[in-house]
Amino acid sequence: MAAGSRGFLKLSFLICLISIANTFGAAAAAGQWDILAEKSGGAGGNTGGVVAEFPPSCNRIECPGYSVVESGNGYEIRRYNSSVWITTLPIQDISLVDATRTGFFLLFDYIQGKNGYGQTIEMTAPVVTDVLPSDGPFCESSFTVSFYVPAKNQADPPPAEGLHVQRWATTYVAVRQFSGFVADYDVGVEAATLQASLADTKWADPVAKGGDGPAAGKIQYSVAQYNSPFEFSGRVNEIWFSFQM
């Protein structure tokens, strides 16, 4: 089996574990999360990531505003202000990397003027890929990819076929950062490490309940990427678990 195929299957397995945890409760999947956490150094371990630091790219381009609620052992809790995002329709895939690539090019065309207003829009960060695990065949998941809409465009973001506008209310996010280029298997390990870090904290229950809409009752698992594909050093990525308080 090719290395890429093995990576995709590993991610599928990890996402299936999240789905199992949602269905049967965290206790049923705790052993699996513990194994993965040990491989990545445990709740306080390190796979090359840090709890969180202000992404350097946000000093160059616009990013959504947030405040830090708490910095803990292996996690950061943020409160994001209300904001506007442009988002793809769901992309069915077994690979987060492939789904993100597909969504990115749709959104890049949008900001280059392929929208209802023919308007060019400034690039922002991060590019966020949301994952909604599925119990379907091969645990193929549903991915959506989003760009943050610059503040000057948020009052009237251009419409576009195949994309829709999301308006976030105030949102809480549990965060873990990691570096390098995003790979399917690494994302699963980093997500498991964040899950382990949150165990036995006051944030564990709200995170387990997930967000609103399709994410209600499920962990809203997202990957935020802050760098251009052409930047090879100083890359910042984040695992996000979104939840409501």
N, C-alpha and C positions, 0 to 999 in steps of 0.2 A: 504494500500500500504506500502511495506517495506521502511524503512528509506533510504536504498541505492537506491531504485528505485526513490524515491522522489528527491534525490540529483541529479541523472542522468537527470531527467526531468527538474530540475531547470537549470542545465548547458545548456541543449538543448535550453531552452527558452532564456537564456542569449546570446547564440551564435546566435540564430535567430534574436535577437535585433541588433547584430552587422551586420548581413547580411542585415536587413532592412535599417540600417543607410547607408550601402554602396550603396544600390539601390536608396533610396529616398533622401539621404543627411542627414547630421547630425541634421538639424533642425527637421526632422520628428521624430527622436528618442530621442530628447533632453529631453523630459519629463521623459522617462523611465530611462535614465542615471541619471537624477537628483534624482529620487526616490531612486535608488540604492546607489548613492553617499551619500544621507542623512542617509541611513541605516548604512553605514560604516563610518560616521562621517564627510561627506562632502569632498571637494577637499583637505582641509588641515587637515582632520580627521585622525583617527588612528584605525586600526583593529589589532593592535599588530605589524604592520610593520613600516618600516622607509623609508625615501626616498631612500637611498642607503649607504652601507658601503662596504669596500673591503672584499669579502667573505673569512673568515678565512681558509677554506679548500684550497684556492689557495696558501696558504703558505706551504702546504704539498704536493700537487699534481699540475701538470701543468694545466693552464687555458689559454684561448686566451687573447692576450694583447689588452688593450683598453686605451683610454684617455678620461677624463671627459671634455665635451664641456661646460656644464652648469648644475648647481644644482639649481632647482627651488622649488616652494612650492608644495611638494608632488610628485616630479619627478626628475629624473636625465637623462641628454642626454649624451650618450657615442658615441665615434667613435671607432669602432673595426678595427684593422689592417686586412689585407688580411690573410686568414687562410684556412685550409682544414678540412672538416668534413666527417664522414662516416654516411650515412643516410639510414633509412629503406624505403621501398616502402610505398605508402599511405596505412594507416590502417583506414578502415571505422568503426566508432563507435559513440555512443552517449556519451560515458564517456571518458574524458581525462585521468583519473586515470587508467582505464583499458587499453586504447590504449598505454599509457606510459609503463605499465608493460609488455605488449606484445612486444613492440619495444625494451625495455631494455634487455630482455633475448636474443633476436636475436643479439644485439650488444655486449652483454657480451660474448656470444659464439665466436663472431668475434675476440675480443681482447684476448681470451683464446687460439686462434690458429686455429679456424674454419674459415680459409680464404685460398685464393689461394696460399699463401706462407708458410702456416703452421706456421706462425710467431706469437709469443706472444707479445702483445702491452700493454704498461702501461696504467692504468686507468687515466682518466683526468676528469675535471669538466668544465662546468656543463653538465648535461644531458638536452638537449633542446627538448621540444615537440612543434612543430609548428602546428597551427590550421588553416585550411582553411574552413571557414563556408560554408555550403551548403544550398540550397533552396529545397533539396530533401525531401522525406518522413520523417516525424518526425524530420526534421532538423539534420539528421545524418551528422556528419562532417568528414572531411578527416584529419587525423593526420599523421605526420611523426616524427620520433624520431631520434636524432642525438647525436653522440659522437664527441668531438673535437679530431682530430688526433694530437699526439705529434709532436713537431717540427722536431724531428729526423726521423720521418716516412713520413713527408709531401711531400717530393720529389717523393716518389714511394709508396703510400699506398697500402697495399695488396687488391686485388679484392676479392669479395665474392658474391656468388649467393644470390639474393634477397636483396642486399644492393648496394648503389652506392655512389661514391665520389662527394662531393660538394666542389667547390672552391669559397670561398667568396672573392669578391673584398672588398674594404673599405666600411663598412656598418655602418649606424647610427641606434641607438636603444634608444627609450625612455623606462626608467626603473622605476619600483616600487618594492621594496623588501617587503617580508612578511615572517613570521616565522612558525614553526610547520610543521606537515605533510600536504602535499597538498591534498585538498579535492575538488571535482568538484564544489560545490556551492561557496566555499571560493574563488576559482580562478575567478569565474565570478564576484564576488563582488570587488575583488582587481583590476580586469581589468577595471571595470566600474569606480572605484575611480581614476585610472590612466587616463582614458579618460576624466573625469571631471577636473582633475588637469591641463591637457594640453589645455583645452578650453580657448580661448582668449589669447593664447600665439602664438608666431611666429612659433611654432612647430606643431600647430593643423593641418594646411593644408598639410604639407609634410607627417605627419602621416596618415591623411585621404586618401592620394593618394596611400599609401602602398609601397610595394617593386617591384621587377622585376618579370617577368615570371608569374606563376599562381596567384601571390599575387598582380599583378598590378591592381590598382583601388580598392583594398580592404585593410582593416587593417590586417597586418600580426601579428597575435596574437600568442605569444609563452610563454611557461612556462619553466624557467631555474631552475633546482634543483642541488644543490651543495653538498649534503650530502649522505652518505651511508644509506640504510634503517635501519641499526643497530645503527645509532646515534640518540639519543632521545632528546638531548638538543643542543642549539646553532645552530639549523637548519636555513639555509638561502635559500630562494626561491625568484625568481624574475618573474614579468610579463614583457615581452618585446613587444614593438610595433616597428618593423623594418621598416625603410624607407630610401629613397635615397634623396640626396641633389644635 
